[in-house]
């Protein structure tokens, strides 16, 4: 698939939104709920897949990953660099690629996606991100970090505090996505025709 300039612009925009979403409580501390920070990474990951499709949505997450790995402080806690790979939470960054792809795949396969399509795609994306991210977190904790007494079930229990927030944000994403999707689709089509 050949990407057009507008596609690359959209991918870069979502990579930037991921960087903002990772550190939103640093700019707006009031958004932290006690010890639980409100990050918008899953929100923007799902939105990227819904609006950009499986390929471009995944590319935007790959751009976010690569920019962070080369040293830009765009991961959670304003971290970055190749050493981030060794952090237990790195699996979640990888999971966003699959999450965006999953959401985009469902929308792409619908000729004219409606709200139920976006809703299913959004929650499938969230589930994919959680399964991959939590599984890789468990692997990291039991192998690289060698934390004693960690089980796969306990790892999931540790994620429970984040799930309600992500469920609400994912529903919001599905609600706002259809109108934005058709606006973006129209602009991409007109941009293609203009420069064809």
Rosetta silent file (secondary structure, phi, psi, omega in degrees, C-alpha in Angstrom):
SEQUENCE: XXXXXXXXXXXXXXXXXXXXXXXXXXXXXXXXXXXXXXXXXXXXXXXXXXXXXXXXXXXXXXXXXXXXXXXXXXXXXXXXXXXXXXXXXXXXXXXXXXXXXXXXXXXXXXXXXXXXXXXXXXXXXXXXXXXXXXXXXXXXXXXXXXXXXXXXXXXXXXXXXXXXXXXXXXXXXXXXXXXXXXXXXXXXXXXXXXXX
SCORE:     score description
SCORE:     0.000 S_00000001
   1 L     0.000  132.928 -178.778    0.000    0.000    0.000 S_00000001
   2 L   -97.119  126.499 -179.784    1.317    3.403   -0.991 S_00000001
   3 L   -90.547  140.500  177.572    0.870    6.202    1.534 S_00000001
   4 L   -92.410  164.578 -179.723    0.071    9.726    0.388 S_00000001
   5 H   -53.789  -39.982 -179.839    1.469   12.878    2.052 S_00000001
   6 H   -65.491  -32.937  177.938   -1.788   13.422    3.964 S_00000001
   7 H   -64.986  -44.639 -179.731   -1.577    9.855    5.285 S_00000001
   8 H   -65.839  -34.672  176.508    1.925   10.420    6.622 S_00000001
   9 H   -63.777  -44.080  179.655    0.776   13.688    8.199 S_00000001
  10 H   -64.937  -39.907  178.502   -2.061   11.880    9.981 S_00000001
  11 H   -63.487  -42.787  178.411    0.295    9.134   11.179 S_00000001
  12 H   -64.868  -37.208  179.919    2.704   11.732   12.566 S_00000001
  13 H   -63.777  -42.235 -179.998   -0.187   13.544   14.238 S_00000001
  14 H   -72.136  -30.206  173.833   -1.322   10.430   16.061 S_00000001
  15 H   -63.505  -40.186  177.883    2.240    9.648   17.121 S_00000001
  16 H   -67.073  -39.783  178.304    2.340   13.141   18.651 S_00000001
  17 H   -64.005  -35.921  176.228   -1.045   12.606   20.319 S_00000001
  18 H   -62.820  -40.330  179.047    0.277    9.384   21.849 S_00000001
  19 H   -63.569  -40.959  177.765    3.192   11.326   23.321 S_00000001
  20 H   -67.385  -44.732 -178.496    0.784   13.855   24.827 S_00000001
  21 H   -62.965  -29.950 -179.741   -1.553   11.128   26.047 S_00000001
  22 H   -68.752  -25.609 -173.489    1.285    9.298   27.791 S_00000001
  23 L  -128.190   29.586 -174.626    2.039   12.310   29.970 S_00000001
  24 H   -60.777  -35.110 -178.962   -1.281   14.135   30.224 S_00000001
  25 H   -73.361  -16.704  176.117   -1.171   14.247   34.039 S_00000001
  26 H   -71.025  -33.188  178.770    2.214   15.967   33.907 S_00000001
  27 H   -88.945  -32.197 -179.488    0.542   18.919   32.179 S_00000001
  28 L  -129.095   81.830 -176.026   -2.811   18.634   33.970 S_00000001
  29 H   -56.821  -26.236 -177.960   -2.151   17.130   37.446 S_00000001
  30 H   -64.578  -15.280 -178.852   -5.848   17.341   38.332 S_00000001
  31 H   -82.221   -3.577  177.211   -6.473   14.454   35.936 S_00000001
  32 L   -83.456  129.765  178.527   -4.698   12.001   38.241 S_00000001
  33 E   -98.075   90.088 -177.144   -7.105    9.922   40.325 S_00000001
  34 L    64.186 -122.301 -179.416   -5.137    9.388   43.517 S_00000001
  35 L   -90.218   -0.130 -177.928   -2.275    7.062   42.663 S_00000001
  36 E   -99.987  109.471  179.913   -3.815    6.144   39.286 S_00000001
  37 L   -74.352  144.151  176.418   -2.577    8.394   36.490 S_00000001
  38 L   -92.019  101.145  174.332   -4.971    9.169   33.672 S_00000001
  39 L  -101.044  152.007 -178.571   -3.114    8.353   30.485 S_00000001
  40 L  -111.772   21.785 -177.776   -4.768    8.643   27.113 S_00000001
  41 H   -65.320  -47.191  177.932   -2.579    6.172   25.243 S_00000001
  42 H   -62.286  -37.928  178.510   -5.282    3.543   24.805 S_00000001
  43 H   -57.447  -51.412 -177.572   -7.695    6.285   23.772 S_00000001
  44 H   -73.806  -30.335  175.221   -5.429    7.540   20.986 S_00000001
  45 H   -61.929  -49.913  179.102   -4.368    4.021   20.007 S_00000001
  46 H   -62.563  -44.888 -178.701   -7.987    2.998   19.475 S_00000001
  47 H   -62.109  -38.470  177.916   -8.807    6.269   17.736 S_00000001
  48 H   -60.526  -45.536  179.109   -5.856    5.851   15.360 S_00000001
  49 H   -64.730  -42.884 -178.266   -7.093    2.432   14.298 S_00000001
  50 H   -65.323  -40.303 -173.424  -10.697    3.561   13.913 S_00000001
  51 H   -90.044  -32.861 -173.664   -9.887    6.660   11.890 S_00000001
  52 H  -100.525  -15.771 -176.632   -6.802    5.672    9.900 S_00000001
  53 H    91.477  172.853 -172.058   -7.448    1.994    9.217 S_00000001
  54 H   -65.611  -44.343 -175.199   -5.352   -1.021   10.047 S_00000001
  55 H   -73.201  -53.118 -177.000   -2.181   -0.191    8.101 S_00000001
  56 H   -69.457  -34.962  176.115   -1.882    3.531    8.724 S_00000001
  57 H   -61.140  -45.423  177.825   -3.130    3.168   12.296 S_00000001
  58 H   -65.235  -39.092  178.704   -0.421    0.605   13.006 S_00000001
  59 H   -60.769  -40.478 -179.977    2.175    2.774   11.243 S_00000001
  60 H   -62.780  -35.834  177.729    1.321    5.712   13.508 S_00000001
  61 H   -73.095  -34.310  176.734    1.965    3.513   16.558 S_00000001
  62 H   -65.901  -40.271  177.054    5.232    2.261   15.042 S_00000001
  63 H   -60.542  -45.017  177.478    6.318    5.877   14.496 S_00000001
  64 H   -57.782  -46.126  179.478    5.550    6.597   18.159 S_00000001
  65 H   -60.336  -50.026 -175.041    7.597    3.559   19.193 S_00000001
  66 H   -67.211  -40.346  179.049   10.601    4.376   17.010 S_00000001
  67 H   -62.742  -39.525  177.304   10.731    8.063   17.937 S_00000001
  68 H   -66.704  -40.164 -178.016   10.727    7.073   21.602 S_00000001
  69 H   -67.900  -28.846  179.797   13.402    4.430   21.124 S_00000001
  70 L   -79.779   -2.571  172.201   15.798    6.846   19.440 S_00000001
  71 L   124.094  -10.228  179.142   15.718    8.966   22.584 S_00000001
  72 L   -67.435  132.787 -176.342   12.811   11.410   22.428 S_00000001
  73 L   -79.347   68.552 -174.250   11.184   11.570   25.912 S_00000001
  74 L  -113.576   -3.176  174.994    7.683   10.694   24.709 S_00000001
  75 E   -82.259  171.668 -178.483    6.906    7.545   26.689 S_00000001
  76 L   -54.194  137.958 -178.111    5.106    7.699   30.045 S_00000001
  77 L    77.057   19.543 -178.960    7.055    9.695   32.618 S_00000001
  78 L    54.472   42.049  177.670    8.846   11.584   29.831 S_00000001
  79 E  -101.960  166.040  178.661   11.130    8.619   29.239 S_00000001
  80 L  -175.901  176.720  179.784   12.702    7.436   26.025 S_00000001
  81 L   104.241  161.401 -175.194   15.723    5.690   24.630 S_00000001
  82 H   -64.487  -26.654 -178.907   16.646    2.128   23.739 S_00000001
  83 H   -65.679  -16.000  179.386   16.922    1.141   27.397 S_00000001
  84 H   -61.018  -25.350  179.731   13.130    1.440   27.618 S_00000001
  85 H   -57.190  -32.344 -177.302   12.945   -2.015   26.038 S_00000001
  86 H   -81.915   -5.451  178.679   14.079   -3.498   29.354 S_00000001
  87 L   -77.533  139.562 -179.498   11.263   -1.870   31.330 S_00000001
  88 L   -57.021  -30.243 -177.184    8.419   -4.259   32.260 S_00000001
  89 L   -81.439   -2.703 -177.405    5.832   -1.839   30.864 S_00000001
  90 H   -60.998  -28.079  179.722    7.417   -1.785   27.387 S_00000001
  91 H   -59.649  -29.415  178.238    5.059   -4.560   26.291 S_00000001
  92 H   -69.562  -35.033  177.205    2.176   -2.099   26.420 S_00000001
  93 H   -63.947  -41.694  176.102    3.929    0.176   23.943 S_00000001
  94 H   -64.836  -35.837 -176.204    4.248   -2.800   21.591 S_00000001
  95 H   -65.740  -24.202 -179.137    0.615   -3.716   22.209 S_00000001
  96 H   -66.174  -29.284  177.693   -0.586   -0.407   20.790 S_00000001
  97 H   -63.876  -48.484  179.675    0.574   -1.455   17.326 S_00000001
  98 H   -68.284  -36.491  179.607   -1.611   -4.559   17.429 S_00000001
  99 H   -63.375  -45.995  178.354   -4.450   -2.652   19.086 S_00000001
 100 H   -64.428  -40.278  179.276   -4.578   -0.009   16.374 S_00000001
 101 H   -62.870  -42.884 -178.241   -4.334   -2.689   13.682 S_00000001
 102 H   -62.745  -45.096  178.763   -7.213   -4.676   15.211 S_00000001
 103 H   -62.299  -45.926 -179.366   -9.518   -1.646   15.358 S_00000001
 104 H   -64.668  -35.405 -179.616   -8.641   -0.643   11.816 S_00000001
 105 H   -61.451  -44.253 -179.097   -9.113   -4.143   10.485 S_00000001
 106 H   -66.735  -42.787  179.316  -12.721   -4.286   11.679 S_00000001
 107 H   -67.988  -42.107 -179.387  -13.552   -0.832   10.314 S_00000001
 108 H   -59.916  -32.399 -177.107  -11.732   -1.501    7.027 S_00000001
 109 L   -80.670   -5.067  176.957  -13.800   -4.628    6.419 S_00000001
 110 L  -100.538  127.521 -178.226  -17.049   -2.677    6.650 S_00000001
 111 L   -64.413  -41.025  177.023  -18.110   -0.912    3.456 S_00000001
 112 L  -138.754   84.780 -174.246  -19.942    1.786    5.383 S_00000001
 113 L   -61.913  139.370  178.090  -19.123    1.452    9.088 S_00000001
 114 L  -113.835 -179.864 -178.069  -21.799    2.486   11.562 S_00000001
 115 H   -55.158  -45.533  178.392  -21.685    3.128   15.310 S_00000001
 116 H   -57.788  -35.767  177.885  -21.960   -0.600   16.235 S_00000001
 117 H   -62.596  -47.720  179.564  -18.964   -1.287   13.967 S_00000001
 118 H   -64.333  -36.348 -179.165  -16.898    1.388   15.694 S_00000001
 119 H   -65.169  -48.249  178.906  -18.050    0.176   19.102 S_00000001
 120 H   -63.209  -45.067 -178.763  -17.020   -3.427   18.474 S_00000001
 121 H   -60.968  -40.678 -178.571  -13.748   -2.350   16.855 S_00000001
 122 H   -64.094  -45.229 -176.904  -12.899   -0.074   19.784 S_00000001
 123 H   -76.607  -29.657  172.664  -13.418   -2.714   22.450 S_00000001
 124 H   -64.637  -42.581  177.634  -11.646   -5.418   20.442 S_00000001
 125 H   -59.095  -46.361  179.373   -8.705   -3.040   20.147 S_00000001
 126 H   -61.557  -42.596  179.822   -8.692   -2.422   23.899 S_00000001
 127 H   -62.798  -43.155  179.311   -8.874   -6.154   24.608 S_00000001
 128 H   -61.135  -45.985 -179.952   -5.981   -6.876   22.234 S_00000001
 129 H   -62.079  -42.430 -179.392   -3.837   -4.182   23.851 S_00000001
 130 H   -66.958  -43.999 -178.159   -4.593   -5.437   27.357 S_00000001
 131 H   -63.791  -48.356 -179.539   -3.947   -9.099   26.557 S_00000001
 132 H   -67.095  -47.690 -177.460   -0.644   -8.432   24.789 S_00000001
 133 H   -62.925  -44.849 -179.061    0.510   -5.748   27.216 S_00000001
 134 H   -69.217  -38.309  178.381   -0.369   -7.678   30.369 S_00000001
 135 H   -64.056  -45.275  178.891    1.120  -10.920   29.044 S_00000001
 136 H   -68.242  -31.857  174.820    4.393   -9.211   28.140 S_00000001
 137 H   -63.029  -44.348  178.452    4.375   -7.454   31.518 S_00000001
 138 H   -61.466  -45.062  178.915    4.084  -10.841   33.225 S_00000001
 139 H   -60.642  -42.856 -179.444    6.920  -12.261   31.103 S_00000001
 140 H   -65.987  -42.636 -178.292    9.117   -9.273   31.925 S_00000001
 141 H   -66.981  -34.659 -176.782    8.401   -9.417   35.650 S_00000001
 142 H   -88.768  -17.474 -178.050    9.098  -13.138   35.915 S_00000001
 143 L  -111.850  -69.884 -176.199   12.141  -13.222   33.654 S_00000001
 144 L   -67.562  -48.761 -177.578   14.029   -9.935   33.230 S_00000001
 145 L   -80.780  -19.455  178.605   12.973   -8.312   36.499 S_00000001
 146 L    50.566   45.635  178.362   12.896  -11.680   38.319 S_00000001
 147 L   -78.108  123.546 -177.445   10.219  -10.492   40.742 S_00000001
 148 L   -73.034  148.868  173.743    9.391  -13.402   43.105 S_00000001
 149 L    77.177    9.444 -179.755    5.832  -14.611   43.614 S_00000001
 150 L   -83.849  129.750  173.775    4.404  -13.095   40.452 S_00000001
 151 L  -119.050  163.619  179.393    1.649  -15.066   38.738 S_00000001
 152 H   -63.002  -38.045  179.282   -0.242  -14.327   35.543 S_00000001
 153 H   -65.751  -42.324  178.434   -3.439  -13.905   37.569 S_00000001
 154 H   -64.296  -34.184  177.318   -1.778  -11.451   39.951 S_00000001
 155 H   -63.208  -42.404  177.089   -0.504   -9.459   37.000 S_00000001
 156 H   -66.239  -37.401  178.218   -4.065   -9.125   35.729 S_00000001
 157 H   -61.232  -35.823  178.156   -5.264   -8.150   39.199 S_00000001
 158 H   -66.722  -20.691 -179.750   -2.767   -5.329   39.143 S_00000001
 159 H   -86.998  -11.838 -173.862   -4.371   -4.031   35.955 S_00000001
 160 H   -58.697  -31.640 -177.715   -7.881   -3.867   37.432 S_00000001
 161 H   -67.497  -25.003 -178.409   -7.398   -0.322   38.669 S_00000001
 162 H   -90.882  -22.421 -171.880   -6.860    0.910   35.097 S_00000001
 163 H   -61.774  -46.954 -179.511   -9.655   -1.024   33.378 S_00000001
 164 H   -56.624  -43.403  178.244  -12.682    1.134   34.377 S_00000001
 165 H   -60.554  -44.322 -178.050  -10.984    4.282   33.074 S_00000001
 166 H   -70.702  -31.952  176.613  -10.057    2.607   29.794 S_00000001
 167 H   -64.942  -44.094  179.366  -13.555    1.158   29.341 S_00000001
 168 H   -64.330  -46.820 -178.891  -15.110    4.611   29.680 S_00000001
 169 H   -65.166  -34.221  178.708  -12.568    6.229   27.352 S_00000001
 170 H   -67.764  -39.125  176.130  -12.977    3.457   24.794 S_00000001
 171 H   -63.866  -43.064  177.484  -16.737    3.990   24.731 S_00000001
 172 H   -59.706  -41.009  178.223  -16.183    7.733   24.280 S_00000001
 173 H   -58.959  -45.614 -179.699  -13.823    6.954   21.404 S_00000001
 174 H   -64.596  -31.737 -179.430  -16.462    4.850   19.667 S_00000001
 175 H   -71.564  -43.446 -175.328  -19.023    7.631   20.095 S_00000001
 176 H   -85.592  -17.429 -172.803  -16.903   10.403   18.591 S_00000001
 177 H   -65.333  -42.906 -173.624  -15.156    8.328   15.917 S_00000001
 178 H   -55.306  -48.230 -177.670  -17.890    8.002   13.214 S_00000001
 179 H   -64.992  -42.572  179.055  -18.232   11.711   12.437 S_00000001
 180 H   -64.728  -39.288 -178.552  -14.465   12.278   12.472 S_00000001
 181 H   -57.465  -48.778 -177.171  -13.969    9.163   10.327 S_00000001
 182 H   -71.901  -29.841  175.253  -16.203   10.397    7.526 S_00000001
 183 H   -67.493  -43.747  178.815  -14.716   13.906    7.689 S_00000001
 184 H   -65.934  -42.618  179.983  -11.193   12.489    7.380 S_00000001
 185 H   -59.606  -41.250  179.407  -12.250   10.111    4.600 S_00000001
 186 H   -65.213  -43.618 -179.968  -13.735   13.021    2.654 S_00000001
 187 H   -66.342  -38.903  179.294  -10.601   15.134    3.081 S_00000001
 188 H   -65.860  -39.126  179.185   -8.304   12.270    2.082 S_00000001
 189 H   -65.941  -46.403 -178.993  -10.380   11.643   -1.041 S_00000001
 190 H   -66.167  -35.719  177.551  -10.412   15.314   -2.064 S_00000001
 191 H   -64.862  -41.165  179.300   -6.663   15.581   -1.350 S_00000001
 192 H   -64.137  -43.508 -178.994   -5.999   12.556   -3.558 S_00000001
 193 H   -66.660  -35.709 -177.797   -8.092   13.947   -6.410 S_00000001
 194 H   -66.325  -36.754 -175.979   -6.410   17.358   -6.137 S_00000001
 195 H  -105.746    9.727  178.933   -2.905   15.928   -6.499 S_00000001
 196 L   -72.419    0.000    0.000   -3.707   13.047   -8.815 S_00000001
